[in-house]
Amino acid sequence: MALSKADVDHIAQLARLTLTPEEKERFREQLSAILEHAARLQELDTEAIPPTAQVIEWRNVMREDRVTPSLAQEDVLANAPEARDGYFVVPTVLEEHE
C-alpha cells in the first residue's frame, strides 16, 4: 500500500509537523513500507492460534515474605521538610465544600 504525498501532508498536518520536501518523500517511503509489512501480516492464517497465546511461558517470580526491622521513626522524619507529633506535615489537597 503506497501512500501519496497528499497522504503524508495530511498526516503531517494532523501531527502538527512542518516537513521539508525531502522529509515528506522519506516518510512516504517509510510509512508505505510499514503499511505493506502490516498488510503481509494480515495475510497470515491465525485461526489455530488462541488469542491469549504467548511466545514464552509466563510465571510469577515471588520471594518469601520476611519480617525485617524498619527504620526508626526519628530517622524517617529527619529529612522531612516539616514534621509534627511523629508525622509528615503536607499541604492540604482537599477542601471542604459547603
Buried (B, 14 or more C-beta within 10 A) or exposed (E): EEBEEEBBEEBBEEEEEEBEEEEBEEBBEEBBEEBEEEEEEEEEEEEEEEEEEEEEEEEEEEEEEEEEEEEEEEEEBEEEEEBEEEEEEEEEEEEEEE
